[in-house]
Amino acid sequence: MFFNILILDLFIGFSLSPFFKLERYRKFNKNPKINQMKNLFLSILALVTFTIVANAQETKKFTLSSVTVSSGKTALTSGLDTKVTFTNGSGIIFVQANADRAIVNFGKKIKNFQVVESFGVYKNVPWTGPQIVYQKGFLDLMAWNGVGFGKDPSLTCPGTKPEFFLSYEGLGITVLKNYRVGGSALWFRTDPMNWFVSVKRTFNLGDKSKIFSEITYNHTLDIPMFVIGYTLKI
């Protein structure tokens, strides 16, 4: 129980750090209207998240099923990244957050598919889109697409006109139980397509927890990226 509370404290502290460190962000963005808009979006996301948690605890409809904390960089994560998942039979809600983004995902598991709708903020830009994950045996596939509402390429100002935000297509093959080899392609706003190749190794620590490490080759930057993380199943 103590360890579970510690993990949740880490998630809350780091994912909500922008609320307590606004001065640091104002150094990079001195427009008060933009800051107010960003804080509004983040506040809405935080309110939704804590409403989910409160509802899960009071009605028992959704229960906390896993917490993941990672540090490093992959095709979709960077820095200190957190993921908290709630489930209710086939229903699933998971929250992802780091210093640049916060995302709430709502959806269902249908046989070998997981279909969710994502609502998030990346830097100062809100965005939304569907994510579909297929997993059966050694094979997993993922497609994640979204539209954003930004005014400028630097993502410093939110807007009202929808525009292409991202398209991510990935696949992975698990071998020898604890090794995963993956490949993916990413289109982000006006950037040219980038592709990635990764190898992931998982170390099981009993039935409910594991440590993982992953190395990913970033084609555009021509560099390797590394990440290490911990997952606890509740």
N, C-alpha and C positions, 0 to 999 in steps of 0.2 A: 504494500500500500504506500509506504514512504517513497519508493522508487517511482511509482505511478504519479504521485503528486509532484515529485521533482521534475519529471518530464513535462508535465502540464505547465508547471511554473516557467520552465524554459521557453515553451511555446508562447505562452501569454506575454512574457517579458520581451522576447525578441520580435514577435510578429506585431506587437502594438507599440514598439519603440518609437515609430514616427510621431505618435501622439505626445510623447514626453520629450522629444528632441526637435521641436519645430524650429528652434533658432538655427540649428545646423542646416536644415533644409532652406531656410530663408536666405542663407548666404549664397545659395546657388539659384534661388528664384526669389527676386525681390518684389515681384508683382503681388500685392496683397489679395487681389481678386482671384488669382490663380491658386494661391495658398488656401483661400477660403473654399474654393471649389474642390480642391483635392481633399481637404479635411472633411468636407461634407460627404464625399464619396466614401472615404475610409470610415467615417463614423457610421454610415449606413451599413457598410459591410460588417463592421464590428457589432452593430446592433443586431443584425440578422444572425451572426455567429452565436452571440450570447443568448439570443432567444432560442436558437436550436438547442444549445446546451441546457438551458433552463427547462425547456420543454421535455428534453430527453430524461432529465433527472426527476421531473415531477410526474409525468404521465407514463414514463417507461416505454413509450412508443419507439423511440430511437435510443440505442445504447452505444456508448463509446466502444469501438472495436479495435482501433489501433492508433498508434502515434509514431511518426517517423521524424527524426531530426538528422539532417545531413549538412556537411560543410565541404565546399569545393565548387566545381562547375561541371555541368553536363549540357546537353543540347537544350534543355528546358529549365534548368535550375542554376542558381549561382549564389555564392556566399553562404551564409547560414540560412538554410531552408527548412521549413517545417510543414508537416502534413498531418492533419487530425481527421480520422474517419469515424462516422457514425452509421450504423446499419439497423435495419428493421426488416428482417426477412429478405425480400427482394429489393427493398428500398435502400438507397445509399446517399449519404451527404458527406462530402469531404471538403475541408478548408485547407488551402495552401497559402503560405506567406513567406516573404523575405523582405529585404530592405527596399526593393523596387516595386514589388507587386503584392496584391492580396486577391485571392480568388475563392469564391464559394461555388461549389458544384452540387447540383441536385439531379438525381436520376434513379434508374432502376437497373437491376441485373436480370437479364432475360436469357436463361439457359447459359450459353457460353459468351454472351454479349453483356457489356456494361455500357449503358447509354446515359449520358448526363448533359445538362446544359450548364455552361460556365458563365458566371458573372464576376467581373473583376476590374481592378484598376492597375494599370502599369504606368509607373511614374505619375503623370498627371492626367492620363487618358483612360476613361472607362471603356470597356469592351465586353462583348458577349459572343458566345458561339457554342456549337455542339461538339462533344467529344464521344467517340465510339471506340471501345476496346473489345477485342475478341481474344479469348484465351482458351486453348484446348490442348491438353497434353504438353508437348514440348514447344508449341508454337504460340506466339502472341503477336497481335497486330493492333495498331493504334492510328486513328485519324482524328485530328483536332483542327477545327477551322473557326475563324471568328471575324467579326467586324468591329472596328473601333470608332471612336468619336473624338478625333484630334484635329487641331487646326494647323499645326506646323510639324516639320520633320523632327524637331528636337523633342517632341512629346511634352512640351512645357505648358501647353494650353489646351484644355478640353473644348470640344465643339459640339454641334448638334447634327451635323451631316455625317451619315455613316460612310465609312471607307474600308477598303480591305485592310485587315490587321495581321492575320497570320494563317498559315496552312502548314500543318505538320503531319507527315506520314511516316510511320516507322514500323519495323518488324523485328522480332527477336526469336532466337532458337535457344532453348535451354538444353545443355548437355551435361552428363555426369552429375545430375541433380543440382549442383551448386554453381554451375558456370552458365552464363548467358552471353551469347554473341549477337549483337544487334547492328542494324543499319537504319538510317533515317534521312529524310530530306526536309528542309525547313525554308519556307518563304515567309519573310517578315516585312510587312509594309512595302516599301519601294526597293528594298535590298534584293540583290540577285539571289538565286537559289543557293543554299548552303547544304552540304551533306556531311554526315557523321558516321563513323564506325566505332563501335564500343565493345568492350569485354568487361563483364561484371562477375565478381566472385562473392558468394554469400557464405558466411560462417554462422551456423546455427548455435545458439546458446540456450539449449533446452528447447521446450516445446513452444514457448511464447515470445521468444526474443531472438534477434539475430543482428549481426554486424555485416555490413556490405562495403565493398570498395569497387570502384569502377574507373577505367581509363577510357577516354573518348578522343578520337582524332577529329579535329575541326579542320575541314578542308579549306575554307575561306581564309582562316588565319594561319593555316599550316602549322598548327601546334597541337600537342597533346593536352588534354584537360583531365583533372583528377578530382575524385569525390570520395568521401568516406561517410558512412551513416549508420544509424541504429534504428531498428524497428521493434516496438513492443506491442504485442497483441494482448488485448484486455480480456 
